[in-house]
Amino acid sequence: MWFGDFWWFLLWSFYFIAYLYVVIVIITDLFRDDALNGWLKALWIIALVFVPFLTALIYIIARGKGMAARAQSARGGVVAESDDYRPSASSSPAEDIAQAKALLDAGAISQGEFDALKSKALGNQYFGA
């Protein structure tokens, strides 16, 4: 008998966690939306507290397309910045080390900074490794 109870417990736990995820996504979307004023946001949150399942269902049906657009625009800048990142302009570790040596000879960097750049160019994660 305990085996069936265990499976029911797992099923209801899954449903509860999935529902909490939906509520968190809805609340995040509410605060991300600049088109809604504060009173409407408060009304949606109050409705989520008192009639949670029905409110979540209505919110997803009524504002689902806008949720995707707001989420995409929120992460749009981060993707573009990470796509432009290039860790090194040179093509080989020898060129990186030569540039770092030139900076060391010119006095622009210290010996410790040179050692760190050299270690990075050689692909060592830690100095001396």
Backbone as a chain_set.jsonl record, in Angstrom:
{"seq": "MWFGDFWWFLLWSFYFIAYLYVVIVIITDLFRDDALNGWLKALWIIALVFVPFLTALIYIIARGKGMAARAQSARGGVVAESDDYRPSASSSPAEDIAQAKALLDAGAISQGEFDALKSKALGNQYFGA", "coords": {"N": [[0.818, -1.209, 0.0], [1.998, 1.234, 0.666], [3.604, 1.787, -1.509], [1.953, 2.716, -3.607], [1.034, 5.072, -2.403], [3.419, 6.465, -2.266], [3.964, 6.944, -5.002], [1.771, 8.58, -5.66], [2.396, 10.73, -4.032], [4.802, 11.584, -5.273], [3.776, 12.334, -7.793], [1.989, 14.463, -7.142], [3.81, 16.164, -5.966], [5.407, 16.824, -8.166], [3.485, 18.187, -9.741], [2.964, 20.366, -8.04], [5.476, 21.667, -7.877], [5.824, 22.308, -10.56], [3.682, 24.074, -10.863], [4.484, 26.121, -9.091], [6.714, 27.027, -10.49], [5.457, 28.109, -12.773], [4.017, 30.203, -11.582], [6.131, 31.785, -10.628], [7.31, 32.507, -13.059], [5.212, 34.011, -14.129], [5.037, 36.149, -12.286], [7.587, 37.254, -12.625], [7.34, 38.063, -15.293], [5.329, 39.962, -15.01], [6.623, 42.039, -13.579], [8.515, 42.695, -15.428], [7.149, 43.86, -17.478], [6.602, 46.884, -18.977], [4.376, 48.135, -19.923], [2.132, 47.724, -18.323], [0.51, 49.328, -15.593], [1.211, 50.03, -12.102], [-1.04, 49.411, -10.503], [-2.497, 47.524, -11.978], [-0.631, 45.468, -12.045], [-0.52, 44.853, -9.329], [-3.144, 43.972, -8.985], [-3.149, 41.615, -10.57], [-1.327, 40.082, -9.053], [-2.649, 39.886, -6.581], [-4.868, 38.433, -7.421], [-3.532, 36.089, -8.132], [-2.861, 35.184, -5.612], [-5.344, 34.678, -4.332], [-7.015, 33.239, -6.134], [-5.44, 31.079, -7.431], [-4.875, 28.983, -9.484], [-6.754, 29.392, -11.568], [-6.246, 32.085, -12.195], [-3.571, 31.956, -13.074], [-3.899, 30.376, -15.344], [-5.601, 32.025, -16.924], [-3.911, 34.243, -17.218], [-1.778, 33.19, -18.72], [-3.11, 32.457, -21.058], [-4.183, 34.935, -21.915], [-1.969, 36.7, -22.017], [0.191, 35.356, -23.052], [1.644, 35.41, -25.535], [2.889, 37.888, -25.41], [4.507, 37.425, -23.213], [6.566, 35.8, -24.168], [7.79, 37.54, -25.978], [8.681, 39.6, -24.267], [10.477, 38.183, -22.642], [12.361, 37.429, -24.536], [13.331, 39.924, -25.373], [14.469, 40.761, -22.999], [16.724, 39.146, -22.682], [18.072, 39.717, -24.96], [20.167, 41.68, -25.264], [22.303, 40.572, -23.874], [23.078, 38.298, -25.289], [24.004, 39.38, -27.692], [26.231, 40.847, -26.819], [27.887, 38.802, -25.841], [28.392, 37.394, -28.162], [30.078, 39.063, -29.554], [32.444, 38.916, -28.21], [35.879, 38.348, -28.158], [38.473, 36.435, -27.108], [41.206, 36.777, -27.651], [43.173, 38.711, -29.846], [45.229, 37.836, -31.364], [46.695, 35.08, -33.221], [48.21, 33.032, -32.207], [49.832, 31.518, -29.332], [52.492, 32.291, -29.13], [52.596, 34.834, -30.322], [51.007, 36.247, -28.488], [52.627, 36.092, -26.21], [54.868, 37.454, -27.115], [53.825, 40.025, -27.474], [53.165, 40.598, -24.818], [55.731, 40.557, -23.702], [56.856, 42.742, -24.994], [55.336, 44.772, -23.837], [56.203, 44.459, -21.202], [58.942, 45.114, -21.45], [58.661, 47.767, -22.188], [57.795, 48.808, -19.859], [55.159, 48.983, -19.212], [53.725, 47.005, -17.968], [53.998, 44.893, -15.053], [56.368, 42.399, -13.825], [54.932, 40.305, -12.675], [52.428, 40.618, -13.887], [53.173, 40.096, -16.516], [53.925, 37.405, -16.252], [51.428, 36.307, -15.66], [49.983, 36.858, -18.031], [51.526, 35.367, -19.822], [51.126, 32.798, -18.833], [48.394, 32.582, -19.281], [48.346, 32.745, -22.071], [49.614, 30.401, -22.749], [47.752, 28.642, -21.997], [47.481, 27.684, -19.442], [45.652, 27.18, -16.528], [46.194, 27.923, -13.927], [48.865, 29.756, -12.456], [52.041, 28.375, -12.793], [51.123, 25.805, -13.04]], "CA": [[0.0, 0.0, 0.0], [2.842, 2.416, 0.748], [4.159, 2.04, -2.83], [0.993, 3.574, -4.305], [1.067, 6.381, -1.745], [4.659, 7.11, -2.664], [3.807, 7.445, -6.37], [0.857, 9.725, -5.616], [3.165, 11.833, -3.461], [5.694, 12.087, -6.324], [2.972, 13.0, -8.81], [1.51, 15.746, -6.632], [4.982, 17.016, -5.773], [5.752, 17.326, -9.48], [2.489, 19.201, -10.112], [3.139, 21.536, -7.197], [6.697, 22.358, -8.285], [5.55, 22.889, -11.88], [2.817, 25.237, -10.647], [5.307, 27.188, -8.517], [7.515, 27.566, -11.587], [4.58, 28.949, -13.591], [3.728, 31.42, -10.818], [7.349, 32.614, -10.623], [7.451, 33.071, -14.406], [4.184, 35.049, -14.281], [5.425, 37.314, -11.486], [8.726, 37.849, -13.313], [6.83, 38.747, -16.478], [4.597, 41.161, -14.571], [7.547, 43.117, -13.239], [9.278, 43.024, -16.629], [6.27, 44.545, -18.426], [6.511, 48.321, -18.747], [3.089, 48.63, -20.401], [1.159, 47.673, -17.229], [0.796, 50.215, -14.469], [1.373, 49.354, -10.818], [-2.308, 48.894, -9.994], [-2.829, 46.278, -12.683], [0.302, 44.451, -11.565], [-0.98, 44.466, -7.992], [-4.375, 43.195, -9.167], [-2.776, 40.268, -11.015], [-0.698, 39.357, -7.941], [-3.713, 39.564, -5.619], [-5.641, 37.337, -8.007], [-2.71, 34.88, -8.016], [-2.893, 34.715, -4.227], [-6.668, 34.204, -3.916], [-7.541, 32.261, -7.1], [-4.164, 30.885, -8.109], [-4.854, 28.17, -10.696], [-7.543, 30.063, -12.601], [-5.534, 33.308, -12.582], [-2.408, 31.569, -13.874], [-4.401, 29.922, -16.64], [-6.072, 33.202, -17.659], [-2.755, 35.075, -17.557], [-1.023, 32.558, -19.797], [-3.921, 32.537, -22.275], [-4.368, 36.322, -22.348], [-0.73, 37.455, -22.214], [1.256, 34.399, -23.36], [2.484, 35.847, -26.651], [3.702, 38.991, -24.9], [5.51, 36.884, -22.297], [7.706, 35.343, -24.965], [8.473, 38.714, -26.54], [9.395, 40.29, -23.186], [11.607, 37.357, -22.228], [13.363, 37.501, -25.594], [13.966, 41.243, -25.344], [15.262, 40.878, -21.777], [18.01, 38.49, -22.854], [18.616, 40.073, -26.262], [21.429, 42.394, -25.173], [23.35, 39.719, -23.343], [23.551, 37.418, -26.352], [24.781, 40.166, -28.652], [27.519, 41.172, -26.221], [28.728, 37.616, -25.752], [28.785, 37.003, -29.511], [31.154, 39.938, -30.002], [33.629, 38.727, -27.381], [36.995, 37.569, -28.688], [39.439, 36.438, -26.016], [42.537, 37.214, -28.057], [43.189, 39.166, -31.227], [46.285, 37.148, -32.097], [46.348, 33.726, -33.638], [49.039, 32.009, -31.579], [50.37, 31.881, -28.022], [53.79, 32.97, -29.29], [52.328, 36.255, -30.559], [50.551, 36.82, -27.214], [53.779, 36.23, -25.316], [55.72, 38.518, -27.664], [53.181, 41.306, -27.144], [53.316, 40.813, -23.379], [57.15, 40.879, -23.466], [57.052, 44.125, -25.436], [54.755, 45.625, -22.794], [57.086, 44.377, -20.041], [60.144, 45.886, -21.763], [58.304, 49.187, -22.22], [57.466, 49.213, -18.502], [53.714, 49.175, -19.082], [53.217, 45.999, -17.044], [54.999, 44.372, -14.126], [56.784, 41.022, -14.085], [53.809, 39.436, -12.293], [51.407, 40.696, -14.939], [53.724, 39.378, -17.662], [53.818, 35.964, -15.976], [50.014, 35.929, -15.764], [49.639, 36.852, -19.456], [52.216, 34.238, -20.432], [50.411, 31.597, -18.401], [47.111, 32.573, -19.991], [48.608, 32.461, -23.489], [49.981, 28.986, -22.87], [46.561, 27.837, -21.682], [47.491, 27.2, -18.071], [44.604, 27.822, -15.754], [46.829, 28.497, -12.743], [50.274, 30.019, -12.651], [52.895, 27.306, -12.285], [50.509, 24.488, -13.188]], "C": [[0.854, 1.262, 0.0], [3.429, 2.772, -0.609], [3.251, 2.963, -3.645], [0.956, 4.976, -3.716], [2.309, 7.17, -2.145], [4.538, 7.698, -4.061], [2.839, 8.613, -6.445], [1.571, 10.95, -5.066], [4.109, 12.43, -4.51], [4.929, 12.85, -7.394], [2.509, 14.375, -8.348], [2.666, 16.712, -6.364], [5.417, 17.62, -7.098], [4.785, 18.425, -9.906], [2.679, 20.485, -9.321], [4.368, 22.342, -7.616], [6.508, 23.003, -9.651], [4.673, 24.13, -11.748], [3.609, 26.402, -10.052], [6.185, 27.83, -9.586], [6.679, 28.51, -12.451], [4.278, 30.264, -12.87], [4.944, 32.345, -10.798], [7.562, 33.256, -11.988], [6.436, 34.191, -14.621], [4.577, 36.302, -13.513], [6.628, 38.025, -12.115], [8.272, 38.635, -14.536], [6.061, 40.01, -16.102], [5.544, 42.312, -14.293], [8.411, 43.536, -14.424], [8.475, 43.887, -17.588], [6.145, 46.021, -18.067], [5.153, 48.883, -19.148], [2.031, 48.631, -19.295], [1.534, 48.675, -16.146], [0.833, 49.405, -13.165], [0.101, 48.748, -10.277], [-2.699, 47.592, -10.684], [-1.892, 45.143, -12.274], [-0.129, 43.937, -10.193], [-2.249, 43.62, -8.083], [-4.079, 41.766, -9.622], [-2.171, 39.461, -9.86], [-1.723, 38.989, -6.881], [-4.561, 38.415, -6.137], [-4.85, 36.032, -7.941], [-2.731, 34.308, -6.602], [-4.237, 34.067, -3.897], [-7.292, 33.171, -4.854], [-6.373, 31.832, -7.982], [-4.245, 30.128, -9.439], [-5.578, 28.867, -11.841], [-6.832, 31.331, -13.104], [-4.325, 32.985, -13.454], [-2.838, 31.134, -15.268], [-4.858, 31.096, -17.502], [-4.896, 34.071, -18.103], [-1.993, 34.494, -18.742], [-1.795, 32.624, -21.111], [-3.959, 33.972, -22.802], [-3.056, 37.016, -22.721], [0.449, 36.573, -22.603], [2.186, 34.844, -24.463], [3.403, 36.999, -26.21], [4.78, 38.522, -23.94], [6.756, 36.456, -23.065], [8.491, 36.526, -25.524], [9.268, 39.457, -25.466], [10.606, 39.49, -22.718], [12.723, 37.422, -23.266], [14.07, 38.85, -25.583], [14.829, 41.417, -24.101], [16.618, 40.214, -21.928], [18.673, 38.831, -24.18], [19.958, 40.753, -26.189], [22.573, 41.522, -24.714], [23.928, 38.834, -24.438], [24.415, 38.189, -27.336], [26.16, 40.508, -28.091], [28.424, 39.956, -26.169], [29.151, 37.126, -27.126], [29.959, 37.831, -30.01], [32.461, 39.701, -29.261], [34.652, 37.847, -28.094], [38.091, 37.587, -27.631], [40.822, 36.938, -26.409], [42.497, 37.615, -29.522], [44.24, 38.425, -32.042], [45.892, 35.708, -32.384], [47.174, 32.653, -32.937], [49.514, 32.475, -30.203], [51.703, 32.61, -28.12], [53.605, 34.465, -29.516], [51.863, 36.944, -29.28], [51.726, 37.065, -26.276], [54.696, 37.341, -25.803], [55.125, 39.891, -27.358], [53.336, 41.619, -25.663], [54.761, 41.178, -23.037], [57.454, 42.31, -23.886], [56.486, 45.096, -24.413], [55.63, 45.63, -21.544], [58.34, 45.217, -20.263], [59.876, 47.389, -21.781], [57.957, 49.711, -20.831], [55.976, 49.417, -18.266], [53.086, 48.171, -18.118], [54.349, 45.508, -16.165], [55.358, 42.935, -14.502], [55.66, 40.046, -13.745], [52.702, 39.431, -13.338], [51.883, 39.97, -16.204], [53.586, 37.872, -17.465], [52.378, 35.482, -16.107], [49.571, 35.873, -17.23], [50.28, 35.675, -20.18], [51.504, 32.929, -20.09], [49.078, 31.467, -19.12], [47.295, 32.211, -21.458], [48.938, 30.991, -23.704], [48.826, 28.066, -22.511], [46.569, 27.241, -20.295], [46.428, 27.933, -17.284], [45.195, 28.507, -14.524], [48.303, 28.713, -13.037], [51.098, 28.891, -12.031], [52.298, 25.934, -12.451], [50.988, 23.79, -14.439]], "O": [[0.471, 2.263, -0.607], [3.729, 3.94, -0.854], [3.732, 3.889, -4.3], [0.857, 5.958, -4.451], [2.254, 8.385, -2.337], [4.962, 8.831, -4.291], [3.062, 9.547, -7.216], [1.385, 12.063, -5.557], [4.207, 13.652, -4.624], [5.382, 13.899, -7.852], [2.628, 15.349, -9.091], [2.52, 17.924, -6.517], [5.762, 18.8, -7.156], [5.212, 19.477, -10.38], [2.565, 21.578, -9.877], [4.305, 23.569, -7.701], [6.976, 24.118, -9.881], [4.893, 25.124, -12.439], [3.425, 27.547, -10.465], [6.377, 29.046, -9.584], [7.142, 29.59, -12.818], [4.284, 31.326, -13.494], [4.799, 33.56, -10.936], [7.952, 34.421, -12.071], [6.761, 35.211, -15.229], [4.461, 37.409, -14.04], [6.682, 39.254, -12.137], [8.757, 39.738, -14.789], [6.139, 41.017, -16.806], [5.298, 43.44, -14.722], [8.98, 44.628, -14.416], [9.053, 44.577, -18.428], [5.648, 46.371, -16.997], [4.81, 49.998, -18.754], [1.12, 49.459, -19.324], [2.707, 48.852, -15.82], [0.513, 48.217, -13.16], [0.137, 47.685, -9.657], [-3.179, 46.663, -10.035], [-2.314, 43.992, -12.169], [-0.103, 42.734, -9.933], [-2.406, 42.656, -7.334], [-4.681, 40.816, -9.122], [-2.476, 38.278, -9.711], [-1.672, 37.887, -6.334], [-4.932, 37.522, -5.376], [-5.435, 34.973, -7.716], [-2.631, 33.096, -6.414], [-4.274, 33.019, -3.252], [-8.035, 32.304, -4.393], [-6.326, 32.187, -9.159], [-3.714, 30.612, -10.438], [-5.066, 28.923, -12.96], [-6.824, 31.607, -14.304], [-4.08, 33.658, -14.455], [-2.201, 31.493, -16.258], [-4.533, 31.154, -18.688], [-4.88, 34.575, -19.226], [-1.609, 35.22, -19.658], [-1.197, 32.826, -22.168], [-3.787, 34.198, -24.0], [-3.031, 37.833, -23.642], [1.598, 37.002, -22.493], [3.4, 34.678, -24.349], [4.566, 37.055, -26.609], [5.844, 39.133, -23.851], [7.877, 36.732, -22.638], [9.721, 36.506, -25.538], [10.392, 39.893, -25.713], [11.654, 40.068, -22.428], [13.901, 37.466, -22.91], [15.286, 38.91, -25.765], [15.82, 42.146, -24.138], [17.589, 40.689, -21.34], [19.732, 38.287, -24.494], [20.835, 40.434, -26.992], [23.711, 41.726, -25.137], [25.142, 38.642, -24.503], [25.455, 37.692, -27.767], [27.151, 40.461, -28.819], [29.621, 40.072, -26.431], [30.198, 36.489, -27.241], [30.757, 37.345, -30.812], [33.493, 40.243, -29.657], [34.337, 36.755, -28.568], [38.591, 38.659, -27.289], [41.539, 37.476, -25.565], [41.868, 36.946, -30.342], [44.16, 38.385, -33.269], [44.901, 35.193, -31.866], [46.864, 31.469, -33.063], [49.591, 33.675, -29.938], [52.008, 33.457, -27.281], [54.357, 35.275, -28.975], [52.259, 38.075, -29.0], [51.812, 38.108, -25.629], [55.244, 38.091, -24.995], [55.857, 40.82, -27.017], [53.604, 42.761, -25.288], [54.993, 42.021, -22.17], [58.217, 43.01, -23.22], [57.09, 46.135, -24.146], [55.789, 46.665, -20.898], [58.759, 45.951, -19.368], [60.746, 48.188, -21.435], [57.835, 50.921, -20.639], [55.576, 49.963, -17.237], [52.045, 48.445, -17.521], [55.522, 45.686, -16.492], [54.736, 42.334, -15.378], [55.461, 39.062, -14.458], [52.116, 38.392, -13.64], [51.094, 39.31, -16.88], [53.185, 37.15, -18.378], [52.129, 34.383, -16.603], [48.862, 34.948, -17.628], [49.659, 35.058, -21.045], [51.307, 32.069, -20.949], [48.682, 30.372, -19.519], [46.499, 31.462, -22.024], [48.579, 30.411, -24.729], [48.91, 26.853, -22.7], [45.748, 26.375, -19.991], [46.314, 29.157, -17.36], [44.725, 29.574, -14.13], [48.917, 27.946, -13.779], [50.875, 28.504, -10.884], [52.918, 24.957, -12.032], [50.569, 22.667, -14.718]]}, "num_chains": 1, "name": "protein.A"}
